[in-house]
Amino acid sequence: MAQKKLLRFAQIKDFNNVHEYPAGMQGEWRTYFKNNNPVILELACGRGEYTVGLATLYPNKNFIGVDIKGNRMYIGAKKALDNKLTNAAFLRTQIEKITDYFSPGEVDEIWITFPDPQLRISKAKKRLTHPRFLRLYQQVLKSDGIIHLKTDSPDLYDFTKLVAAKYDLQIIKDDANIYTDKIITPELNIKTHYESLDIAQSNTIHYLQFILPVKIKNEDDALQQLLQKNIEADLA
Ligand SMILES: C[S@@+](CC[C@H](N)C(=O)[O-])C[C@H]1O[C@@H](n2cnc3c(N)ncnc32)[C@H](O)[C@@H]1O
């Protein structure tokens, strides 16, 4: 591992706003923040631009960036400390383990910012808007809690809309290109590292805002078959 990466991994251990696989935090986040304000997650936060940006915009809400990569998280956590943002924190864990760290209904809202699109059909279950993940989010999110997806991947955007249609998600906002000539909200204007990389080379940023149904159906095998069929139709 490169020296800088190792150094950052060591440094976050001393940051009081970084929690690595913490024990006993389930149901305790408001106590940690010392207020009763809403708790909002940024999943796949990377360098935590949304965690820091939203915490700056909304001092009366608490923000937690979640990611597995400590060296990326270091950048956001350091910025939050330097800017004395007491309403921003970071949780280092796999998103698959999210239910270990939050109690039912403890989370008010979720942002998913530029998650890996996992383009191969065989990896579809790793997409952060796959029903497998939505079921986990549902266990910690309050009912009617909003989920935001911001992505440069047209594939992930289309996939999430397909999931929305098949699993009865309620789409509140659907913007195929947020940077068309109109005024956008300050939160959508926050730019992340991956947004600036434009890996999909689409020069287009998609945004979806949705609410989960009361119960998320289990039709994941049918979803997988549909994805396979769509691919075969595209190749024919
Ligand atoms: C493409 S980067 C986006 C980072 C940041 N949101 C941005 O826009 O710059 C995706 C991030 O998701 C994280 N990630 C992917 N799958 C994860 C998982 N299952 N659990 C935790 N983190 C995950 C990666 O470590 C990586 O930092």
The ligand as a Tripos MOL2 file, in Angstrom:
@<TRIPOS>MOLECULE
LIG
   27    29     1     0     0
SMALL
NO_CHARGES

@<TRIPOS>ATOM
      1 C1        -17.1530    5.6680   -7.5970 C.3       1 LIG1
      2 S1        -16.7420    5.9780   -5.9370 S.3       1 LIG1
      3 C2        -17.6980    7.4250   -5.5760 C.3       1 LIG1
      4 C3        -17.1660    8.1970   -4.4030 C.3       1 LIG1
      5 C4        -17.8150    9.5580   -4.1490 C.3       1 LIG1
      6 N1        -19.2160    9.4360   -3.8050 N.3       1 LIG1
      7 C5        -17.6450   10.4640   -5.3370 C.2       1 LIG1
      8 O1        -18.6450   10.7440   -6.0160 O.co2     1 LIG1
      9 O2        -16.5290   10.8920   -5.5890 O.co2     1 LIG1
     10 C6        -17.6490    4.7090   -5.1450 C.3       1 LIG1
     11 C7        -17.3240    4.5430   -3.6620 C.3       1 LIG1
     12 O3        -18.1670    3.5390   -3.1360 O.3       1 LIG1
     13 C8        -17.4500    2.7800   -2.1940 C.3       1 LIG1
     14 N2        -18.1240    1.4840   -2.1050 N.ar      1 LIG1
     15 C9        -18.5190    0.6990   -3.1300 C.ar      1 LIG1
     16 N3        -19.1590   -0.3820   -2.6790 N.ar      1 LIG1
     17 C10       -19.1470   -0.2870   -1.3260 C.ar      1 LIG1
     18 C11       -19.6620   -1.1040   -0.2800 C.ar      1 LIG1
     19 N4        -20.3280   -2.2200   -0.5490 N.pl3     1 LIG1
     20 N5        -19.4960   -0.6840    0.9850 N.ar      1 LIG1
     21 C12       -18.8350    0.4540    1.2790 C.ar      1 LIG1
     22 N6        -18.3260    1.2720    0.3240 N.ar      1 LIG1
     23 C13       -18.4950    0.9100   -0.9510 C.ar      1 LIG1
     24 C14       -16.0370    2.7130   -2.7390 C.3       1 LIG1
     25 O4        -15.0950    2.4640   -1.7200 O.3       1 LIG1
     26 C15       -15.8950    4.1030   -3.3740 C.3       1 LIG1
     27 O5        -15.3010    5.0300   -2.5000 O.3       1 LIG1
@<TRIPOS>BOND
     1     1     2 1
     2     2     3 1
     3     2    10 1
     4     3     4 1
     5     4     5 1
     6     5     6 1
     7     5     7 1
     8     7     8 2
     9     7     9 1
    10    10    11 1
    11    11    12 1
    12    11    26 1
    13    12    13 1
    14    13    14 1
    15    13    24 1
    16    14    15 ar
    17    14    23 ar
    18    15    16 ar
    19    16    17 ar
    20    17    18 ar
    21    17    23 ar
    22    18    19 1
    23    18    20 ar
    24    20    21 ar
    25    21    22 ar
    26    22    23 ar
    27    24    25 1
    28    24    26 1
    29    26    27 1
@<TRIPOS>SUBSTRUCTURE
     1 LIG1         1 GROUP 0 **** ****
